[in-house]
Amino acid sequence: MNLMLSNSPIVGILTILVAILGIAIFVVSIIAVVVRWMLIHKYRKYNNMTLLCGLNNVQAGRTLLDAHGLQDVQIVKSNWFMAQIFGNRYSVKDKKIKLRGNIMDNSSLTAVGVTCQKVAFAAADQAGDKMVKTRAVLAPIIAFGPLTFIPILLIGLIMDILIFSGASFVCTMVCGLLGFVFLVISCVLLGISVKIEKKANAYCMEMLEKSNIMTEEERDYLQDLFNFYILDYVIQFVENILELIRFILQILLVIAKNQDKK
């Protein structure tokens, strides 16, 4: 059968699939808003709880670091700009746990929990976990990858208009492909991040259970907070995957419509 005869049904099917993906993305976005609101609520709730042991987050983090032979790892305040982009983090390069200014020397459950989770990353790094090192190197792509697609596409479009006077859209297509590659890489790395975060959370809880830093009830609260962080990561991953699928379907739809006109 000539492919030309089947173009109209293909266009119809692709149009329906794109519409379904749009609805799915909208629904997931609503769920994401709800989950992030609940995460913020829990963060603030546990941020108002002071640990019974009386240690602040730096002291608790230092206790765990020393207990696991990580005396060379320092806990420092991150500069404002890097904190806004990457948040609280463990730096593989500097061997430092870099925290936002608002949780430094803070005795809340949230502050201590976040700090101890970064200690888990440091311990994994010391144990030679290659995933931790790989994630650290590729962190900028995880942070900026999903945001680069539209700007890269616009650069290609502007180049086509200024250089080729709109006669060709080669630059747009090339830049679109480049943005697509960044989006795919971001999706893969975000999926890996979810796995790494879960592993770090579990190790953190294990370290805290062996220490006297938190009571059992406080650890349960922290686990609840960790669970919502993971859920937020998973939803981000699903959102990126759906956007990726929609992008592919839209390209196929454009190709099918062009074939249908011939």
N, C-alpha and C positions, 0 to 999 in steps of 0.2 A: 504493500500500500504506500502511496506517496505521502510523505510526512506533511506536505502542504495541506492535505485534506483534514488532518487531525489537529491543525493549529488552533482552530476556534474552541474545540473542547478543552484543549490544553490551557488556553488563555482563561477560560471560565474556571477551570479547576484551580489554577494558580491564583487567580483573583480571590476565590473563596478561601484558599489556604492562607493568603496574606491577611485577609480580613479576620480569620480565626486567630492567627498569630497576634494580630493587633489587640483583639479582645483578651487573649491570654496574657499578653504583656500588661494590659491595663489592670487585670485582676491581680496579677503578681505584684504590680506596683502598689496597689491598695494594701495587699498583705504586707508588703515591705514597710509601708508607712506605719501600719499597726504594730508590727514587730519592733521597729526602731523606736516607736513611742514607748512601748513596754520596756525596751532595753534602757532607754534614758530614765524611765521611771524607777526601774530597779537599781540602776547605777546611782541615782540620787538617794534612793532609800538606804542602800547599803553604805553610801558615802556619809550618812549621818550616824552610822553605827561605829562606836569605838571598841577596839579589841580589849578583851578582859585582861590580856597579858600586859597591857600598858605600853607595848613597843610601837614605835611609828614605822612607816613603811621602809625607811632607809635602814633602821636598826634590824628589822625583821629580815630584810633582804641580805644585809651583811651577815647575819647569823647563819642563814642558809648557804650563802656563798662560802663562808669559812668552813662550814660543816662538810662541804663537798670539795674541799681543796681548791677553791677558786679565789684565793687571796689576791690574785693579780687583777681581778675584775672589779672595776669601780662603779659606783652608783652616782651619777651626776645629773644636773639639770640640763635639759636639752635647750638649745637656742629656740627662740619663738618661731622662726620661719620653718625650721625642720620639724618642729613639733606639730605645726599646722598640717604639714604634708604627710608625715609618717607616724605621728603620734608617739606614744610610749613604745620604746623598742630596745632591742639588744643589738649593739653594733659589733659585728664579727670582726671588722677591720680594727676598731679601736679597743676592743675588749672592754666595752663600757655599757652599762645599762643607762639609757638616756630617757629621763622622765619629764613630763610636762611640769611646769612650775607650780601648778595648782595642787599637785599631789606630793610634792617634795616635803619630807618631814611631817607627813600626815598620818594620823593614827587610825583612820577609818578603815573599815573592812575592805572597801573598794580599792583604796590606795595600796594597802598591804597585799591584797590579792593580785593586783596588776603587777606590782613589783616582783612578787614571788614567781609569777608566771614568766617574767623575763629572766629570772634566775634559772628557770627550767631550760630556757633557750641557751643560756650560757653553759649549763651543764651538758646539754646535748652537743653543743659546739666542741666542748672539751673532749667529749667521748668520740669525736670524729664523725658526727652525723653530717653527711654531705648535703642533705636536703636543706639543712639550716644555712649552710654557706651559699648554696645555689639560690635560695630564696632571697638572701641578703643582697646578692649581686644583682638579681633581677627585680628587686623591689620597686625601682622607678617605673618599670614596665607595668607592674601590677597596679601601681597608683595612677599612672597617666595613660596607659594603653587604651582603655575604653573612651577616654576623652579626646584622643588624637584623631579619630576617624573623620569627623566633620571638618576640623581645621585643615587636615591634609587634603581632603577632597576639594575644599574651597581654594587652596593654593593651586591645585591642578587646574581648576576652572578658570581662575584669574590668569594663569599662564597661557591657557588656550585662547582666552579673549585678547590678551595684550600681545602675544607673540604670533598667534595664528589667526587672529581676528575672528575667532569662532568658527573657522572653516573646518577645524579638526578638534576632536576632543580626546586626543591621544594622552595628553598630560593628565586630564581628568581621570581617564581610565587607569593609567599607571598609578597615580596617587590614590585612587580608590582601592586598587589592589593592595598597595602598600598599607593603607589604613586597615584594610580587611585582615592582612597578615598580623598587624599589631593587635587587632581585636581577637583573633584566634589565639595568639600567644597569651594574651591577658586572660582569656577564659581558661586555658590550660593551667597557667600559673595560679589563678585564683582557686581552681580545684585542688592543686597541690597544697596551697596555703591552708585550706580547710583541714586537710589531713595533718599538716604540720602543727596547726593550732590545737587540734584535738589531742595530738600526742603530747604537746607541751602542757596542756591543761591537766591531762592525766598524770604526768610526771610531777607537776606542781602539787597536785592533791596528794600524791604519794609522799612527797617530801614533807608537806605540812602535817600529814598524819603521823609521821615519825618524829616530828618536833613538838614543842610545847607552845608554839606560836598561836595556834587557833584551837578553840574548843570544837567538839564534834558539830555542834549547832552552827557555829560560825563557818565551818567548812561546808556544811550543807547550803548555807546562804551563798557562799562563794561559788559552789558548783552550779547553783541556780543561775548566777550571773554569767558564768562561763558558757552554760548551755544556750543562753540567749545570744551571746556573742557568736557562737558557732552557727546558730540558726540564721543570724543576720548575714554571715558569710555565705551560707548555702543559698539564701535568697538572692544575694548579689550574683552568685554563680548562675543560678537559674535565669535571672534577668539577662545576663550577658549571653547565655546560650540561646535564649529565645530571640534576642536581637540579632544574633549571628544567623540563625535560621531564617528570620524574616528578610535579612539582607540578601541571602542566597536566593530565596524565593522571588524577591523583587528583581534581581538580575535576570533570573530565568523568565520572569513575566515580561520584562522589556524585550528580551531576545525573542520570545514567542510572539509578541505583538509585532515586532519588526518583520518576522518571517511571515506573519499573517497578511501583511500589507503587500508582500511581493507577489 
